[in-house]
Amino acid sequence: MNQQPSESPTLLSPRGLPQVPIVPRAVQRLKAGLPLILRADVTAEPPVDTELVQLCDLRGQAIATALWVAQGPLAARLWSMQGEPFSDVVLARRLAAALERRRPLLSGERDAFRIVHGEADLLPGLFVDRYADAAVIQTATRAMDRRRPLLADLLGQIVPIDRVLYRDDGSARDMESLPREKGFLRGGPLRRVRFHDAGSLMEVDLLSDRKTGSFLDQQDNHAEVASWAQSLCPGGQALDTFTYHGGFALAMARAGLGVIACDEDPQAIARARHNAELSRVTVDFHVHNAFDLLRSYEAEGRRFDVVVLDPPALAKRGRTAGLGAAAMAQAMRAYKELNLRALRILRPGGLLATCSCSGRVSVDDFSTMLRGAAQDAGRPLQLLWRRGAGIDHPVLWGLPESEYLKCWLFRVLA
């Protein structure tokens, strides 16, 4: 078990791939379903410009093929336990398979959804969202980054779209020191698109709005929260904090609730107001910091039947985030303050829909925080359901970080 790797830093397999020896614990994690290899688990590195490597144990026994990461704490992303090549043919097959897996799950009327969800679709470092006649690609690894034009062509063959854009301007790129950039791969220059989110008509700018344009992972939750609010608090008053483009707010307004919604981004609120007009509903939108608004409503004695908390990731990821124990504790204090103040302004029988989109906040972290908030507020809570991202954003069971989104619904009993 303690055999040393060969003196040569680059051994060629029969397939001509550089061999990368990994330590036993990394082999075990791969076989258990974790598709990532840390640099600390690699004992010899391949040439700098290598894309595909063959992972092997310390005896030289082949384990898997993987996409190599040139620098950073992450060294490789699993490509195939069966040794499949990283080829155009395999890429096309996996892309088509990802779309086919979604067809029986999504309504035929759904015009916006995620087609590819990275490792959960066996396409590491690749994310693809469809918005009506447009698709948006995000790549988080160099090998996929280099194949953006090919990916755009392949998408055009399987999805009826006129435009393909790339939004590689997020923090995920920092993990491999890739440049942040965005633009068109096909079509253009029309940047805006209209689509339906839980029945609400929305418009987004695919090149400037957050993520790939919208938060498609919350669509199912927008619909579910609105449905429960309509059933348990018919005609009630709702507060939607961090509303962004109005996903929860518009769904609840369409369900017959009176809705106040806030976001501190004036451009987001302007877009949300436009979306309300498109959907022919009335929402009282405010440009306001959610923490401050909750404090002021509590001080005024204001009460609501439904409160939605959907903040951005308060515990951020990425090489530059520097999220140590102190920063994580600060993030959890922020989550707790939001939930504590929301609980204080809910009427008995009211609903709290609370979310976290940070993969660094585990289910246990979120549970502990919520128990503390409920205890401090002195409000007994009944858990109605716990949901995550939509069915088009599947969790890869061996990768805990893929269960990043938590959306939980509680009823305040007294």
ChimeraX attribute file (.defattr): number of C-alpha atoms within 10 A of each C-alpha:
attribute: neighborCount
match mode: 1-to-1
recipient: residues
	/A:1	8
	/A:2	8
	/A:3	8
	/A:4	10
	/A:5	18
	/A:6	14
	/A:7	8
	/A:8	8
	/A:9	15
	/A:10	16
	/A:11	20
	/A:12	13
	/A:13	17
	/A:14	8
	/A:15	10
	/A:16	10
	/A:17	19
	/A:18	22
	/A:19	25
	/A:20	30
	/A:21	30
	/A:22	25
	/A:23	18
	/A:24	15
	/A:25	10
	/A:26	20
	/A:27	20
	/A:28	11
	/A:29	14
	/A:30	18
	/A:31	13
	/A:32	12
	/A:33	13
	/A:34	19
	/A:35	23
	/A:36	21
	/A:37	24
	/A:38	15
	/A:39	18
	/A:40	12
	/A:41	17
	/A:42	19
	/A:43	16
	/A:44	17
	/A:45	21
	/A:46	21
	/A:47	12
	/A:48	10
	/A:49	10
	/A:50	15
	/A:51	20
	/A:52	22
	/A:53	30
	/A:54	29
	/A:55	29
	/A:56	21
	/A:57	23
	/A:58	21
	/A:59	14
	/A:60	17
	/A:61	13
	/A:62	18
	/A:63	20
	/A:64	20
	/A:65	26
	/A:66	27
	/A:67	25
	/A:68	28
	/A:69	26
	/A:70	21
	/A:71	13
	/A:72	13
	/A:73	15
	/A:74	17
	/A:75	21
	/A:76	26
	/A:77	23
	/A:78	24
	/A:79	24
	/A:80	17
	/A:81	16
	/A:82	10
	/A:83	16
	/A:84	12
	/A:85	17
	/A:86	17
	/A:87	9
	/A:88	12
	/A:89	10
	/A:90	12
	/A:91	19
	/A:92	17
	/A:93	12
	/A:94	15
	/A:95	22
	/A:96	18
	/A:97	15
	/A:98	19
	/A:99	18
	/A:100	13
	/A:101	13
	/A:102	18
	/A:103	12
	/A:104	9
	/A:105	10
	/A:106	13
	/A:107	9
	/A:108	8
	/A:109	8
	/A:110	14
	/A:111	16
	/A:112	20
	/A:113	24
	/A:114	22
	/A:115	27
	/A:116	29
	/A:117	23
	/A:118	20
	/A:119	22
	/A:120	19
	/A:121	21
	/A:122	20
	/A:123	19
	/A:124	24
	/A:125	21
	/A:126	23
	/A:127	22
	/A:128	24
	/A:129	23
	/A:130	24
	/A:131	26
	/A:132	19
	/A:133	16
	/A:134	26
	/A:135	28
	/A:136	27
	/A:137	25
	/A:138	27
	/A:139	25
	/A:140	23
	/A:141	25
	/A:142	19
	/A:143	19
	/A:144	21
	/A:145	19
	/A:146	11
	/A:147	13
	/A:148	19
	/A:149	16
	/A:150	15
	/A:151	22
	/A:152	21
	/A:153	14
	/A:154	17
	/A:155	22
	/A:156	17
	/A:157	12
	/A:158	13
	/A:159	16
	/A:160	13
	/A:161	17
	/A:162	13
	/A:163	22
	/A:164	26
	/A:165	26
	/A:166	24
	/A:167	24
	/A:168	22
	/A:169	22
	/A:170	18
	/A:171	17
	/A:172	19
	/A:173	22
	/A:174	19
	/A:175	18
	/A:176	19
	/A:177	17
	/A:178	17
	/A:179	11
	/A:180	13
	/A:181	11
	/A:182	18
	/A:183	17
	/A:184	19
	/A:185	19
	/A:186	18
	/A:187	12
	/A:188	13
	/A:189	10
	/A:190	12
	/A:191	16
	/A:192	15
	/A:193	15
	/A:194	18
	/A:195	19
	/A:196	17
	/A:197	26
	/A:198	21
	/A:199	17
	/A:200	25
	/A:201	18
	/A:202	24
	/A:203	21
	/A:204	22
	/A:205	16
	/A:206	24
	/A:207	20
	/A:208	14
	/A:209	18
	/A:210	16
	/A:211	16
	/A:212	27
	/A:213	21
	/A:214	22
	/A:215	16
	/A:216	24
	/A:217	19
	/A:218	26
	/A:219	24
	/A:220	17
	/A:221	24
	/A:222	23
	/A:223	21
	/A:224	18
	/A:225	23
	/A:226	23
	/A:227	17
	/A:228	16
	/A:229	25
	/A:230	18
	/A:231	11
	/A:232	15
	/A:233	19
	/A:234	15
	/A:235	17
	/A:236	17
	/A:237	21
	/A:238	28
	/A:239	29
	/A:240	26
	/A:241	28
	/A:242	25
	/A:243	27
	/A:244	28
	/A:245	27
	/A:246	29
	/A:247	27
	/A:248	32
	/A:249	33
	/A:250	34
	/A:251	27
	/A:252	31
	/A:253	24
	/A:254	21
	/A:255	20
	/A:256	19
	/A:257	25
	/A:258	21
	/A:259	25
	/A:260	20
	/A:261	27
	/A:262	25
	/A:263	24
	/A:264	16
	/A:265	15
	/A:266	14
	/A:267	14
	/A:268	21
	/A:269	23
	/A:270	16
	/A:271	19
	/A:272	27
	/A:273	21
	/A:274	17
	/A:275	22
	/A:276	26
	/A:277	14
	/A:278	14
	/A:279	18
	/A:280	14
	/A:281	18
	/A:282	18
	/A:283	23
	/A:284	13
	/A:285	21
	/A:286	20
	/A:287	17
	/A:288	17
	/A:289	14
	/A:290	21
	/A:291	15
	/A:292	11
	/A:293	17
	/A:294	22
	/A:295	17
	/A:296	13
	/A:297	16
	/A:298	17
	/A:299	10
	/A:300	10
	/A:301	10
	/A:302	13
	/A:303	20
	/A:304	23
	/A:305	25
	/A:306	32
	/A:307	26
	/A:308	25
	/A:309	23
	/A:310	21
	/A:311	19
	/A:312	13
	/A:313	18
	/A:314	19
	/A:315	22
	/A:316	20
	/A:317	17
	/A:318	14
	/A:319	16
	/A:320	10
	/A:321	12
	/A:322	11
	/A:323	17
	/A:324	10
	/A:325	9
	/A:326	8
	/A:327	15
	/A:328	17
	/A:329	13
	/A:330	15
	/A:331	18
	/A:332	19
	/A:333	15
	/A:334	16
	/A:335	23
	/A:336	21
	/A:337	18
	/A:338	22
	/A:339	25
	/A:340	22
	/A:341	19
	/A:342	29
	/A:343	30
	/A:344	22
	/A:345	23
	/A:346	25
	/A:347	17
	/A:348	16
	/A:349	17
	/A:350	25
	/A:351	30
	/A:352	28
	/A:353	24
	/A:354	22
	/A:355	25
	/A:356	24
	/A:357	22
	/A:358	20
	/A:359	18
	/A:360	19
	/A:361	23
	/A:362	17
	/A:363	16
	/A:364	9
	/A:365	11
	/A:366	18
	/A:367	13
	/A:368	13
	/A:369	20
	/A:370	20
	/A:371	14
	/A:372	14
	/A:373	23
	/A:374	18
	/A:375	13
	/A:376	13
	/A:377	15
	/A:378	13
	/A:379	18
	/A:380	16
	/A:381	21
	/A:382	13
	/A:383	13
	/A:384	13
	/A:385	11
	/A:386	13
	/A:387	15
	/A:388	21
	/A:389	22
	/A:390	17
	/A:391	16
	/A:392	23
	/A:393	24
	/A:394	20
	/A:395	21
	/A:396	19
	/A:397	13
	/A:398	16
	/A:399	15
	/A:400	14
	/A:401	15
	/A:402	19
	/A:403	21
	/A:404	18
	/A:405	24
	/A:406	21
	/A:407	21
	/A:408	22
	/A:409	22
	/A:410	20
	/A:411	24
	/A:412	20
	/A:413	13
	/A:414	12
